[in-house]
Amino acid sequence: MPSDTRVRDEYADAALFLGMNSEDEDVRRACKAFFVDRLDGRIVMSLEQVGRCDDIIWGFSRELQDAYYPFMDNLHTVMD
C-alpha cells in the first residue's frame, strides 16, 4: 500500500491566534508553542478568522491596537 506523503495544512483560528496575547500565562505559552512548533511548516487561517481577530482588537483602545498590529504583521511575515 503506498504511503500518503501529501503535506496537510494545519488550521489556526482567532482564539488560537489571539491566545498568544492572553493574560493567562499557560494559555499564552500553549498558543505560542503551537506556532513556534510549526514555523517551518504551513498554517492556514481563513479570512473569516482574521476578521474575527480584527473585530476583537478594534474593541480595545487605540494604544492597544497600535501595540497589537505590529505583533500580528511580524508574525505573518515570519510565517510566510
Secondary structure as UniProt FT lines:
FT   STRAND          10..11
FT   HELIX           14..19
FT   TURN            20..21
FT   HELIX           25..36
FT   TURN            37..40
FT   STRAND          43..44
FT   HELIX           47..57
FT   TURN            58..59
FT   HELIX           62..79
//
